[in-house]
Amino acid sequence: MIGNKELYIVIDIETDGPVPGQYSMLSIGAIATNEAVEVGEFYAKLLPLDSASRQPSTMEWWATQPEAWEEVNKDQRPPELVIPEFRDWLKGFEASLVVTAHPIGFDYAFVSWYLWKFADENPFTNSNGALVSLDIASYIAGKYDLRLEDSKRHTMPDELKIGMPIHSHNALDDARGYGVILRNVLQA
């Protein structure tokens, strides 16, 4: 549980490869939530980095998701405009932020890299510069005494998915879905 002055920021991203910088973040969705309700949202689609490439296996996967691919390529904007807006959205909350994702390792790697590259700061660190984060799958595994592989979206207990929208690979929709799961776990 978080304190009164903390807020969960549930992030989800879409990319064209597994590593930030070498590949691009194509969209970012984020919701701000406390233990009971969503209190804000951010969504943007980004132009690919000029110097980046596209990983062939990731692009093969995108070929199986034509609607999501079409969505992620509409209304893209330069990351040097989007990321400062995202930073400002984050800084607009009068709370300490807990970055949350499923999985945190993948999503946060891109978000952190982009924040430092295009906004020259990372609001997800505390006053000592340490990351304040929560991996949803790890939290579920610990709370329910599950193996990590049994705490993923496809394998977690069904009661944790009550109210979750369909996972569409739209970064905002998926962040909302993980926000629902997080609130369900926190309230259980």
Backbone as a chain_set.jsonl record, in Angstrom:
{"seq": "MIGNKELYIVIDIETDGPVPGQYSMLSIGAIATNEAVEVGEFYAKLLPLDSASRQPSTMEWWATQPEAWEEVNKDQRPPELVIPEFRDWLKGFEASLVVTAHPIGFDYAFVSWYLWKFADENPFTNSNGALVSLDIASYIAGKYDLRLEDSKRHTMPDELKIGMPIHSHNALDDARGYGVILRNVLQA", "coords": {"N": [[0.835, -1.179, 0.0], [0.351, 2.288, -0.582], [1.336, 5.517, 0.656], [-0.518, 8.489, 1.673], [0.552, 10.589, 0.221], [1.558, 9.54, -2.077], [1.457, 8.242, -5.426], [0.437, 5.92, -7.837], [1.839, 5.447, -11.014], [0.923, 3.956, -13.745], [2.418, 2.5, -16.425], [2.524, 1.801, -19.946], [3.989, 0.727, -22.937], [4.636, 0.767, -26.488], [6.798, -0.612, -28.89], [9.402, -0.874, -31.438], [11.306, -2.745, -31.138], [13.599, -4.41, -28.786], [15.328, -2.82, -27.169], [16.01, 0.347, -25.784], [16.928, 3.243, -27.669], [18.6, 1.882, -29.562], [16.398, 0.872, -30.77], [13.017, 2.109, -31.2], [10.639, 3.773, -29.068], [7.311, 3.648, -29.7], [4.807, 4.383, -28.785], [3.346, 5.719, -25.804], [1.502, 5.073, -22.968], [-0.08, 6.104, -20.016], [-1.44, 5.909, -16.79], [-2.563, 7.603, -13.911], [-3.078, 6.533, -10.661], [-4.693, 5.9, -7.547], [-5.252, 3.739, -4.755], [-7.899, 3.23, -5.186], [-9.076, 4.513, -7.441], [-8.707, 5.686, -10.831], [-6.974, 8.648, -11.613], [-5.937, 10.266, -13.579], [-4.616, 10.6, -16.955], [-2.317, 9.886, -19.66], [-1.377, 9.95, -23.037], [0.425, 9.289, -25.941], [1.781, 9.165, -29.252], [4.816, 8.412, -30.804], [7.236, 9.602, -33.142], [9.582, 7.488, -34.796], [13.002, 7.137, -33.676], [15.601, 8.868, -35.357], [18.079, 7.603, -35.76], [17.616, 4.956, -35.207], [16.82, 1.439, -35.659], [14.587, -1.168, -36.856], [13.6, -4.064, -35.244], [13.595, -7.203, -36.783], [12.086, -9.508, -35.8], [10.298, -8.327, -34.01], [8.892, -6.726, -35.777], [7.71, -8.701, -37.329], [5.928, -9.697, -35.419], [4.316, -7.385, -35.109], [3.064, -7.458, -37.599], [1.094, -9.297, -37.183], [-0.736, -7.894, -35.81], [-2.541, -5.89, -37.09], [-4.458, -3.768, -36.658], [-3.614, -2.547, -34.285], [-1.066, -1.774, -35.098], [-1.699, 0.08, -37.095], [-2.95, 2.044, -35.495], [-0.813, 2.852, -33.786], [0.774, 4.18, -35.528], [-0.532, 6.474, -36.312], [-0.865, 9.996, -36.189], [1.677, 10.557, -35.064], [4.244, 12.122, -33.126], [7.186, 14.154, -32.674], [9.648, 12.845, -30.425], [11.056, 14.71, -28.901], [9.19, 16.654, -28.378], [7.006, 15.289, -27.222], [7.993, 13.915, -24.906], [8.902, 15.912, -22.995], [6.335, 16.935, -22.458], [5.152, 14.71, -21.251], [6.812, 14.476, -18.972], [6.106, 16.926, -17.737], [3.407, 16.435, -17.246], [3.642, 14.389, -15.356], [4.987, 15.793, -13.307], [3.004, 17.466, -12.544], [1.456, 16.341, -10.595], [0.851, 16.468, -7.177], [2.412, 14.667, -5.526], [4.421, 11.882, -4.446], [5.799, 9.786, -6.873], [5.155, 6.47, -7.944], [6.405, 4.42, -10.184], [4.896, 2.028, -12.214], [4.483, -1.098, -13.789], [3.927, -3.797, -16.141], [5.739, -5.819, -17.797], [7.929, -4.224, -15.474], [10.65, -3.974, -16.058], [11.017, -3.912, -18.888], [9.241, -1.85, -19.926], [9.897, 0.372, -18.282], [12.621, 0.717, -18.854], [12.672, 1.837, -21.447], [11.085, 4.173, -20.998], [12.567, 5.557, -19.027], [15.019, 5.965, -20.409], [14.132, 7.614, -22.524], [13.106, 9.796, -21.041], [15.477, 10.834, -19.857], [16.953, 11.405, -22.176], [15.344, 13.234, -23.676], [14.129, 14.998, -21.885], [15.843, 15.514, -19.881], [15.657, 14.729, -17.229], [14.275, 12.587, -14.651], [11.307, 11.998, -13.306], [10.62, 9.801, -11.768], [12.393, 9.138, -9.844], [13.594, 9.302, -6.467], [14.471, 11.796, -3.934], [17.078, 11.082, -3.471], [17.889, 10.107, -5.849], [17.185, 7.508, -6.39], [15.323, 4.91, -7.946], [11.794, 4.613, -7.716], [9.694, 2.098, -7.766], [7.328, -0.421, -8.933], [6.832, -3.685, -9.847], [4.208, -5.239, -11.373], [3.66, -8.005, -11.85], [5.568, -9.271, -10.19], [4.734, -8.342, -7.709], [2.198, -9.533, -7.54], [2.973, -12.241, -7.565], [4.387, -12.424, -5.126], [2.418, -11.623, -3.233], [0.418, -13.556, -3.553], [1.716, -15.928, -3.297], [2.736, -17.225, -5.629], [4.405, -18.75, -8.44], [6.556, -16.782, -10.464], [6.026, -16.987, -13.217], [3.365, -17.699, -13.122], [2.049, -15.434, -12.515], [1.63, -13.688, -14.513], [-0.162, -11.746, -17.02], [-1.709, -13.543, -18.614], [-1.859, -15.767, -17.009], [-2.427, -15.177, -14.374], [-4.497, -15.199, -11.374], [-7.982, -15.299, -12.076], [-9.744, -13.567, -10.697], [-8.305, -11.278, -10.322], [-8.405, -9.983, -12.698], [-10.877, -8.909, -13.055], [-12.975, -6.538, -14.456], [-11.029, -5.6, -16.144], [-10.157, -4.139, -19.225], [-10.074, -5.382, -22.646], [-6.912, -6.497, -23.726], [-5.316, -4.611, -25.947], [-3.043, -3.722, -27.227], [-2.891, -1.049, -27.566], [-1.326, 1.508, -26.074], [-2.43, 3.185, -24.036], [-4.921, 1.979, -23.453], [-3.973, -0.484, -22.522], [-2.406, 0.292, -20.328], [-4.472, 1.235, -18.709], [-5.793, -1.204, -18.275], [-3.847, -2.63, -16.798], [-3.82, -0.949, -14.637], [-6.335, -1.474, -13.54], [-5.937, -4.149, -12.755], [-3.89, -3.732, -10.838], [-5.261, -2.177, -8.903], [-7.199, -4.064, -8.149], [-5.561, -6.023, -6.958], [-4.452, -4.533, -4.858], [-6.721, -4.018, -3.341], [-7.512, -6.482, -2.536]], "CA": [[0.0, 0.0, 0.0], [1.103, 3.535, -0.642], [0.899, 6.549, 1.574], [-1.418, 9.526, 1.15], [1.258, 11.521, -0.658], [2.126, 8.776, -3.18], [0.53, 7.939, -6.505], [0.947, 4.959, -8.81], [1.775, 5.795, -12.428], [0.982, 2.687, -14.475], [2.838, 2.798, -17.792], [2.613, 0.756, -20.963], [4.576, 1.285, -24.148], [4.781, -0.076, -27.671], [8.111, -0.351, -29.468], [9.745, -1.654, -32.631], [12.438, -3.587, -30.782], [13.707, -4.664, -27.351], [16.316, -2.017, -26.434], [15.877, 1.774, -26.093], [18.046, 3.88, -28.371], [18.813, 1.085, -30.777], [15.042, 0.786, -31.316], [12.212, 3.267, -30.801], [9.347, 3.699, -28.394], [6.332, 4.153, -30.662], [3.722, 5.017, -28.045], [3.37, 5.627, -24.351], [0.251, 5.298, -22.263], [0.128, 6.115, -18.576], [-2.541, 6.366, -15.952], [-2.26, 7.875, -12.508], [-4.117, 5.909, -9.852], [-4.46, 5.559, -6.154], [-5.718, 2.367, -4.527], [-9.325, 3.099, -5.452], [-9.604, 5.09, -8.669], [-7.812, 6.371, -11.758], [-7.125, 10.089, -11.434], [-5.367, 11.005, -14.7], [-4.09, 9.772, -18.048], [-1.449, 10.487, -20.666], [-1.2, 9.059, -24.18], [1.037, 9.921, -27.111], [2.496, 8.31, -30.208], [6.077, 9.075, -31.108], [7.981, 9.271, -34.35], [10.781, 6.694, -34.489], [14.281, 7.83, -33.6], [16.266, 8.929, -36.659], [19.222, 6.69, -35.848], [17.227, 3.613, -34.772], [16.361, 0.458, -36.646], [13.441, -1.962, -36.424], [13.983, -5.463, -35.084], [12.757, -8.033, -37.65], [11.104, -10.359, -35.11], [9.253, -7.447, -33.491], [8.067, -6.315, -36.911], [6.885, -9.873, -37.664], [4.822, -9.7, -34.46], [3.408, -6.294, -35.472], [2.284, -7.879, -38.775], [-0.063, -10.06, -36.693], [-1.568, -6.934, -35.068], [-2.679, -4.761, -38.03], [-5.202, -2.626, -36.108], [-2.738, -1.876, -33.321], [0.006, -1.144, -35.871], [-2.278, 1.274, -37.717], [-3.154, 3.035, -34.435], [0.454, 3.369, -33.261], [1.406, 4.999, -36.567], [-1.339, 7.672, -36.565], [-0.642, 11.196, -35.368], [2.952, 10.494, -34.334], [4.893, 13.406, -32.897], [8.602, 14.001, -32.302], [9.855, 12.589, -28.996], [11.53, 15.906, -28.209], [7.999, 17.391, -27.937], [6.152, 14.426, -26.399], [8.565, 13.518, -23.613], [8.751, 17.0, -22.019], [4.92, 16.99, -22.058], [4.959, 13.609, -20.31], [7.472, 14.902, -17.733], [5.302, 17.972, -17.118], [2.203, 15.776, -16.721], [4.055, 13.707, -14.124], [5.334, 16.776, -12.285], [1.792, 18.168, -12.149], [0.849, 15.688, -9.436], [1.465, 16.838, -5.903], [2.592, 13.386, -4.843], [5.573, 11.085, -4.838], [5.333, 8.877, -7.915], [5.622, 5.094, -7.96], [6.225, 3.927, -11.543], [4.371, 0.678, -12.132], [4.268, -1.679, -15.119], [3.897, -5.257, -16.283], [6.793, -5.868, -16.792], [8.6, -2.951, -15.217], [11.982, -3.957, -16.669], [10.945, -3.528, -20.298], [8.596, -0.547, -20.115], [10.641, 1.442, -17.617], [13.898, 0.956, -19.536], [12.41, 2.799, -22.514], [10.598, 5.443, -20.455], [13.69, 6.237, -18.388], [15.955, 6.404, -21.446], [13.523, 8.747, -23.225], [13.062, 10.952, -20.137], [16.804, 11.43, -19.746], [17.385, 11.892, -23.494], [14.551, 14.338, -24.216], [13.656, 15.927, -20.848], [16.997, 15.708, -19.01], [15.359, 14.373, -15.845], [13.382, 11.447, -14.49], [10.483, 12.227, -12.109], [10.371, 8.559, -11.038], [13.433, 8.915, -8.844], [13.372, 10.087, -5.249], [15.438, 12.874, -3.709], [18.42, 10.494, -3.502], [18.137, 9.607, -7.195], [16.832, 6.091, -6.488], [14.063, 4.588, -8.6], [10.682, 4.166, -6.891], [8.958, 1.335, -8.764], [6.622, -1.64, -8.561], [6.525, -4.6, -10.942], [2.912, -5.829, -11.032], [3.748, -9.469, -11.799], [6.319, -9.651, -8.989], [3.872, -8.052, -6.561], [1.185, -10.596, -7.503], [3.644, -13.485, -7.172], [4.666, -12.371, -3.701], [1.203, -11.534, -2.422], [-0.4, -14.772, -3.675], [2.608, -17.083, -3.207], [2.742, -17.859, -6.945], [5.632, -18.647, -9.226], [6.487, -15.585, -11.287], [5.364, -17.305, -14.491], [1.925, -17.833, -12.888], [1.506, -14.13, -12.133], [1.548, -12.867, -15.721], [-1.53, -11.413, -17.426], [-2.423, -14.715, -19.133], [-1.899, -16.871, -16.05], [-2.754, -14.736, -13.016], [-5.851, -15.562, -10.95], [-9.032, -14.582, -12.808], [-10.373, -12.499, -9.912], [-7.508, -10.064, -10.429], [-8.674, -9.362, -13.996], [-12.26, -8.418, -13.089], [-13.058, -5.139, -14.872], [-9.924, -5.255, -17.047], [-10.519, -4.116, -20.644], [-9.306, -6.269, -23.528], [-5.541, -6.055, -23.992], [-5.411, -4.277, -27.371], [-1.754, -3.186, -27.67], [-2.938, 0.404, -27.51], [-0.611, 1.715, -24.813], [-3.302, 3.734, -22.998], [-5.868, 0.925, -23.066], [-3.27, -1.509, -21.763], [-2.079, 0.884, -19.028], [-5.726, 1.202, -17.935], [-6.014, -2.584, -17.859], [-2.928, -2.952, -15.705], [-4.285, -0.18, -13.486], [-7.439, -2.249, -12.947], [-5.327, -5.285, -12.053], [-3.205, -3.22, -9.665], [-6.254, -1.822, -7.874], [-7.782, -5.314, -7.654], [-4.587, -6.643, -6.05], [-4.325, -3.699, -3.658], [-7.957, -4.081, -2.555], [-7.793, -7.889, -2.145]], "C": [[0.885, 1.249, 0.0], [0.539, 4.53, 0.365], [0.024, 7.581, 0.885], [-0.743, 10.453, 0.154], [1.955, 10.797, -1.811], [1.027, 8.44, -4.186], [1.189, 6.939, -7.442], [0.791, 5.535, -10.218], [1.992, 4.483, -13.182], [1.291, 3.019, -15.931], [2.745, 1.557, -18.67], [3.151, 1.436, -22.218], [4.461, 0.279, -25.278], [6.073, 0.35, -28.346], [8.282, -1.115, -30.781], [10.992, -2.506, -32.404], [12.627, -3.618, -29.279], [14.577, -3.718, -26.532], [16.154, -0.536, -26.795], [17.131, 2.348, -26.717], [18.377, 3.166, -29.656], [17.496, 0.933, -31.527], [14.218, 1.917, -30.7], [10.989, 2.886, -29.981], [8.349, 4.363, -29.335], [5.132, 4.813, -29.996], [3.931, 4.807, -26.562], [1.98, 5.945, -23.832], [0.54, 5.238, -20.781], [-1.159, 6.548, -17.9], [-1.995, 6.621, -14.555], [-3.41, 7.293, -11.705], [-3.701, 5.838, -8.399], [-5.022, 4.152, -5.961], [-7.168, 2.155, -4.935], [-9.753, 3.514, -6.855], [-8.495, 5.721, -9.517], [-8.063, 7.867, -11.651], [-6.51, 10.92, -12.564], [-4.829, 10.06, -15.746], [-3.221, 10.598, -18.978], [-1.29, 9.473, -21.788], [-0.598, 9.851, -25.327], [1.712, 8.863, -27.965], [3.687, 9.099, -30.726], [6.628, 8.654, -32.457], [9.199, 8.433, -33.957], [12.023, 7.585, -34.438], [14.971, 7.778, -34.961], [17.348, 7.861, -36.813], [18.878, 5.241, -35.517], [16.841, 2.719, -35.947], [15.122, -0.232, -36.09], [13.862, -3.42, -36.358], [13.056, -6.341, -35.924], [11.718, -8.88, -36.906], [9.981, -9.526, -34.487], [8.327, -7.013, -34.619], [7.203, -7.486, -37.427], [5.689, -9.961, -36.718], [3.823, -8.6, -34.802], [2.546, -6.67, -36.672], [1.068, -8.7, -38.366], [-1.066, -9.174, -35.968], [-1.863, -5.711, -35.939], [-3.44, -3.557, -37.47], [-4.338, -1.839, -35.122], [-1.602, -1.152, -34.045], [-0.501, 0.139, -36.543], [-2.447, 2.388, -36.678], [-1.837, 3.669, -33.989], [1.165, 4.27, -34.279], [0.589, 6.232, -36.957], [-0.888, 8.801, -35.648], [0.619, 11.121, -34.513], [3.555, 11.892, -34.234], [6.338, 13.178, -32.486], [8.761, 13.761, -30.799], [10.343, 13.807, -28.239], [10.392, 16.85, -27.814], [7.182, 16.585, -26.942], [6.73, 14.219, -25.001], [8.582, 14.674, -22.607], [7.291, 17.18, -21.567], [4.61, 15.904, -21.025], [5.584, 13.965, -18.955], [6.628, 15.944, -16.999], [4.004, 17.409, -16.535], [2.536, 15.106, -15.393], [4.298, 14.704, -12.995], [4.117, 17.573, -11.81], [1.083, 17.546, -10.958], [1.594, 16.105, -8.174], [1.59, 15.586, -5.045], [3.931, 12.801, -5.251], [5.063, 10.015, -5.792], [5.976, 7.502, -7.774], [5.36, 4.572, -9.368], [5.912, 2.435, -11.462], [4.133, 0.168, -13.538], [4.266, -3.197, -15.024], [4.464, -5.595, -17.651], [7.494, -4.515, -16.661], [9.926, -2.86, -15.961], [11.974, -3.476, -18.1], [10.417, -2.104, -20.447], [9.427, 0.588, -19.511], [11.974, 1.723, -18.3], [13.723, 1.991, -20.643], [12.017, 4.16, -21.949], [11.74, 6.222, -19.806], [14.666, 6.79, -19.421], [15.415, 7.639, -22.156], [13.439, 9.981, -22.326], [14.427, 11.62, -20.034], [17.251, 12.042, -21.069], [16.661, 13.181, -23.882], [14.02, 15.329, -23.178], [14.722, 16.201, -19.796], [16.69, 15.519, -17.524], [14.378, 13.208, -15.821], [12.584, 11.618, -13.202], [10.182, 10.962, -11.299], [11.473, 8.23, -10.036], [13.142, 9.784, -7.621], [14.478, 11.128, -5.066], [16.885, 12.368, -3.677], [18.781, 9.946, -4.878], [17.797, 8.142, -7.387], [15.454, 5.923, -7.137], [13.039, 4.129, -7.572], [9.724, 3.457, -7.846], [8.275, 0.113, -8.168], [6.35, -2.444, -9.822], [5.261, -5.354, -10.56], [3.0, -7.345, -10.909], [4.487, -9.93, -10.54], [5.479, -9.44, -7.731], [2.809, -9.145, -6.412], [1.814, -11.905, -7.029], [3.901, -13.513, -5.673], [3.414, -12.402, -2.848], [0.407, -12.834, -2.422], [0.426, -16.054, -3.62], [2.57, -17.915, -4.493], [4.148, -17.845, -7.522], [5.466, -17.426, -10.126], [5.763, -15.854, -12.603], [3.855, -17.491, -14.337], [1.277, -16.515, -12.486], [1.454, -13.165, -13.315], [0.082, -12.673, -16.116], [-2.326, -12.639, -17.86], [-2.655, -15.786, -18.076], [-2.277, -16.463, -14.638], [-4.174, -15.163, -12.651], [-6.906, -14.675, -11.616], [-9.637, -13.429, -12.013], [-9.575, -11.199, -9.961], [-7.773, -9.314, -11.73], [-10.1, -8.821, -14.113], [-12.251, -6.921, -13.403], [-11.971, -4.705, -15.832], [-10.421, -5.22, -18.489], [-9.646, -5.087, -21.442], [-7.94, -5.656, -23.786], [-5.405, -5.862, -25.504], [-4.087, -3.877, -28.012], [-1.851, -1.713, -28.047], [-2.385, 0.74, -26.132], [-1.507, 2.283, -23.711], [-4.309, 2.7, -22.525], [-5.182, -0.095, -22.164], [-2.811, -0.984, -20.404], [-3.32, 0.903, -18.137], [-5.998, -0.207, -17.408], [-5.112, -2.987, -16.71], [-3.263, -2.145, -14.456], [-5.425, -0.88, -12.772], [-6.875, -3.418, -12.148], [-4.663, -4.809, -10.765], [-4.203, -2.879, -8.564], [-6.917, -3.076, -7.301], [-6.849, -5.998, -6.653], [-4.5, -5.848, -4.752], [-5.548, -3.816, -2.749], [-8.276, -5.501, -2.062], [-7.344, -8.158, -0.718]], "O": [[2.004, 1.248, 0.513], [-0.584, 4.389, 0.85], [-0.154, 7.551, -0.333], [-1.422, 11.047, -0.683], [2.84, 11.362, -2.453], [-0.155, 8.365, -3.85], [2.357, 7.09, -7.8], [-0.271, 6.051, -10.567], [3.108, 3.969, -13.245], [0.529, 3.725, -16.592], [2.87, 0.426, -18.201], [2.805, 2.579, -22.517], [4.22, -0.907, -25.053], [6.405, 1.535, -28.371], [7.418, -1.897, -31.178], [11.647, -2.934, -33.354], [11.905, -2.933, -28.554], [14.569, -3.803, -25.304], [16.157, -0.188, -27.976], [18.249, 1.99, -26.347], [18.429, 3.78, -30.722], [17.471, 0.873, -32.757], [14.677, 2.598, -29.784], [10.391, 1.828, -30.172], [8.531, 5.517, -29.722], [4.509, 5.703, -30.575], [4.59, 3.864, -26.124], [1.367, 6.946, -24.204], [1.327, 4.402, -20.336], [-1.868, 7.434, -18.377], [-1.084, 5.936, -14.088], [-4.577, 7.525, -12.02], [-2.52, 5.731, -8.069], [-5.242, 3.446, -6.945], [-7.621, 1.014, -5.023], [-10.689, 2.938, -7.409], [-7.494, 6.216, -8.999], [-9.21, 8.311, -11.604], [-6.555, 12.149, -12.515], [-4.608, 8.878, -15.483], [-3.356, 11.817, -19.078], [-1.092, 8.284, -21.536], [-1.056, 10.948, -25.646], [2.15, 7.821, -27.478], [3.584, 10.285, -31.043], [6.503, 7.499, -32.863], [9.781, 8.65, -32.894], [12.08, 8.639, -35.072], [14.927, 6.753, -35.64], [17.504, 7.283, -37.889], [19.759, 4.382, -35.542], [16.577, 3.181, -37.057], [14.666, 0.08, -34.99], [14.422, -3.951, -37.318], [11.837, -6.234, -35.79], [10.572, -8.958, -37.349], [8.835, -9.973, -34.441], [7.112, -6.942, -34.435], [6.09, -7.27, -37.905], [4.574, -10.259, -37.146], [2.615, -8.84, -34.792], [1.397, -6.237, -36.753], [0.105, -8.791, -39.128], [-2.127, -9.643, -35.556], [-1.48, -4.599, -35.574], [-3.089, -2.42, -37.787], [-4.338, -0.608, -35.132], [-1.219, -0.048, -33.657], [0.192, 1.157, -36.554], [-2.123, 3.544, -36.951], [-1.756, 4.887, -33.832], [2.06, 5.033, -33.915], [0.993, 6.966, -37.858], [-0.571, 8.582, -34.478], [0.624, 11.572, -33.368], [3.4, 12.724, -35.128], [6.674, 12.101, -31.994], [8.086, 14.402, -29.993], [10.072, 13.933, -27.044], [10.597, 17.752, -27.003], [6.717, 17.12, -25.935], [6.006, 14.341, -24.013], [8.294, 14.433, -21.434], [7.043, 17.54, -20.416], [3.897, 16.146, -20.051], [4.957, 13.776, -17.913], [6.452, 15.859, -15.784], [3.552, 17.84, -15.474], [1.794, 15.243, -14.42], [3.867, 14.486, -11.863], [4.185, 18.271, -10.798], [0.196, 18.169, -10.373], [2.824, 16.089, -8.129], [0.966, 15.462, -3.991], [4.503, 13.178, -6.274], [4.019, 9.409, -5.553], [7.174, 7.381, -7.519], [4.21, 4.306, -9.718], [6.569, 1.684, -10.742], [3.64, 0.904, -14.393], [4.56, -3.786, -13.984], [3.694, -5.651, -18.61], [7.624, -3.77, -17.632], [10.291, -1.788, -16.444], [12.847, -2.701, -18.492], [11.083, -1.252, -21.033], [9.633, 1.626, -20.14], [12.416, 2.872, -18.321], [14.527, 2.915, -20.767], [12.552, 5.186, -22.37], [11.862, 7.428, -20.02], [15.092, 7.941, -19.327], [16.149, 8.603, -22.37], [13.674, 11.097, -22.791], [14.523, 12.844, -20.116], [17.873, 13.104, -21.071], [17.292, 14.121, -24.365], [13.512, 16.389, -23.545], [14.52, 17.035, -18.912], [17.375, 16.076, -16.665], [13.741, 12.885, -16.824], [13.121, 11.408, -12.115], [9.549, 11.047, -10.247], [11.473, 7.15, -9.446], [12.531, 10.848, -7.722], [15.319, 11.311, -5.947], [17.816, 13.156, -3.841], [19.86, 9.382, -5.056], [18.089, 7.579, -8.442], [14.541, 6.712, -6.892], [13.359, 3.355, -6.669], [9.031, 4.099, -8.634], [8.592, -0.328, -7.064], [5.716, -1.951, -10.755], [5.234, -6.038, -9.537], [2.466, -7.915, -9.957], [4.061, -10.888, -9.895], [5.509, -10.253, -6.808], [2.549, -9.623, -5.308], [1.246, -12.598, -6.185], [3.655, -14.528, -5.022], [3.353, -13.123, -1.853], [-0.21, -13.184, -1.416], [-0.096, -17.142, -3.867], [2.397, -19.134, -4.458], [4.98, -17.023, -7.137], [4.346, -17.082, -10.506], [4.97, -15.027, -13.052], [3.132, -17.443, -15.333], [0.092, -16.479, -12.153], [1.256, -11.963, -13.133], [-0.802, -13.359, -15.604], [-3.5, -12.764, -17.51], [-3.546, -16.622, -18.224], [-2.434, -17.328, -13.776], [-4.972, -15.46, -13.539], [-6.743, -13.458, -11.707], [-10.008, -12.412, -12.598], [-10.115, -10.131, -9.671], [-7.412, -8.145, -11.857], [-10.484, -8.325, -15.172], [-11.606, -6.135, -12.709], [-11.976, -3.564, -16.294], [-11.048, -6.179, -18.94], [-8.611, -5.549, -20.961], [-7.82, -4.457, -24.034], [-5.382, -6.837, -26.255], [-4.022, -3.711, -29.23], [-0.995, -1.19, -28.761], [-2.932, 0.294, -25.124], [-1.357, 1.898, -22.551], [-4.53, 2.557, -21.323], [-5.749, -0.519, -21.157], [-2.822, -1.729, -19.424], [-3.23, 0.618, -16.943], [-6.382, -0.386, -16.253], [-5.563, -3.616, -15.752], [-3.018, -2.602, -13.339], [-5.484, -0.884, -11.542], [-7.279, -3.655, -11.01], [-4.852, -5.418, -9.712], [-4.003, -3.258, -7.411], [-7.17, -3.144, -6.098], [-7.299, -6.495, -5.621], [-4.476, -6.429, -3.667], [-5.426, -3.724, -1.528], [-9.197, -5.696, -1.269], [-7.498, -9.275, -0.223]]}, "num_chains": 1, "name": "protein.A"}
